[in-house]
Amino acid sequence: MIVPMKKVSLVVLNKERKQALEQLKKLGVVHLEQIEGKGEQLAAYKEASNNAMVAVSVLSEVKVPKKASAAPKISDSEIAQKCREVIELSELKKKLNEEISADSAELERFASWGCVTPADFEYLKGKGISLKMYEIPEDKYNLIDENSKTVCVNRYKKVVRFLLLDAGDERPSGFPAEAFEVPMPVDSTEEIQNRISSDKKQLEEIGRTFVSLAAFIPQMNAFRKALESDIEFENVYSGMGQESEGKESDLAWISGFVPVDSFSILSDAVKANGWAMASSDPSDEDEVPTKLKNNKLVSLIYPLTDFLGTVPGYHEYDISGWFLLFFTVFFGMIFGDGGYGLLVSVAMILMMIKSAAKKENVPPMLKLGLLLGIATVAWGTVTCTWFGLKPEQLPEWLCALSVAPLSNAYADIGWLPFWTDDASKGTLSTAQNLQIFCFTLAFLQLSVAHFKGMARYRKSLKFLGELGSMLQIWGMYYVVLSMVVSSQIFTFDQIIYGIPVGTVSIGLVAFGFALSFVFINYDGSVIASIMESVKGIISVLLGVVNVFSDIVSYIRLWAVGLAGAAISNTVNEMAGPLVGHAVLFLALVVLLVFGHGLNMVLNLLSVIVHGVRLNTLEFSNHLGMSWSGFKYAPFSETEK
């Protein structure tokens, strides 16, 4: 469930606000409203934290020798200094690399000229000999006017390099356009080469320094983590509302949210410390954090929702239990293979044993993994799917455990609908039974969504709008069976136990649409609700189509599971010729491990894409959830 919150405002003496915040942090129950602090101390903390982050990022790229000794323990101020040193050296390294790149390009420009020294050109110019360097295509060199005095330096790659004597400031008239004047370098090529060598030596020295500093990465990470608490505290301290008249009675104040089950802790502290407090229920405009509280079983879904970053809004539903139930089923169906489920379960159990041996708490993710592994084993047992093997390759007792209408072991049998013994309209295959199972899951999960909506609006006429949406799902369920599974068996003139099912299904869709049209936007006025539906008539009409597509969307569970089974079967067929050959045993093992391992990874990705989607999109849309919430994170000394 979503724990109810109280909005609280605390007022303390301005001179005591630091001690009050320290007490509040020890309590660890108040989620503070967003505050933007300021001040030199906060800026210093943030700068130190950023320096540590950048330093760790830089040093993480350094290759450290395997036998490198551990760094000695040093103070926080020394760690901060080393972080600044890393940043300074990193900037110097960047500057040196840029300088080397520019100098190397300059050397490349004069590679065919040899050693070029600008001072020599200046010396000759002072003696009355003016020289300029030129390059020209070899076939154009003869076009140079005879009156121009040139000295050929070399010919290389069809380019002539020459010196123009008595070169003035102006380009000689009649000079070929192809002749390109080579700009004089700022420094001599020898100086440039020496500078490159010097820069490279500096880079080597920086590299050695980085290797020695890399040993301090753990201490830098710890330093940054400690700064997070300081930043949080200083941000709140400097951002508190306060009077600043310089009087002893000046006040400071702060607001936040407290779970009702922790409210007594705060109220006791208020009395003990002489603070003033006002409390009220949050308004609809307040940005209230969400705190979820469930039993140990339902809480198993938290590692997944934390990974996805999905948090229900404070005024939305807590669907943790339903999410876990349906996701477990979806996981088993998509993974599909009981053999894969055994591998997952054994791996989880071994890691749990390892954690227990170290006297550590078993991570919730391992418990969730074990549950999902067991679900996969269960589905593999139901469908007789084990490592992609054919039913005839499996023991008879394993086939006997399967549920016949859904089992691969009985795929050749045609199944009659439960309401008739007449096979004239056809029979259902195993694949069709699996499709029906998928659509039935859709029927159940989407019905749950609207049952919750009806419960929420039971004191409002909007209850009828939710009822109409649910009736549309019930009627559309049979429509989907007729259009997707079998139009011969699920006909619209079908009568089951005296009930005209086809006619009833169309009637449910029509009646449900009418109820939804009239009441789904109800907010105190039926006329206003109808007008709102009229305004959005296109989206209202498309809503009926969306009900159909949402139910059909669940067929992905069968389709993705079928794809995984096909891949595992292909791997087995590829491995078949290798069986029985001792020489090829290693190749057989590698092929099976790689093939089935890759299939398991693909199945895991499919679960994240498809299994999660059905909960967070189709199911959530029918609930009207947008997952707009954010987690309750109290101002406390504990890790968040």
Beta strands, then each sheet from edge to edge (+ up, - down):
strand 1: 5-13
strand 2: 31-32
strand 3: 131-137
strand 4: 150-156
strand 5: 159-165
strand 6: 180-181
strand 7: 241-242
strand 8: 251-259
strand 9: 276-280
strand 10: 495-496
strand 11: 499-500
sheet 1: 2+ 8- 1+ 9-
sheet 2: 2+ 8- 7+
sheet 3: 4+ 5- 3+ 6-
sheet 4: 10+ 11-
end
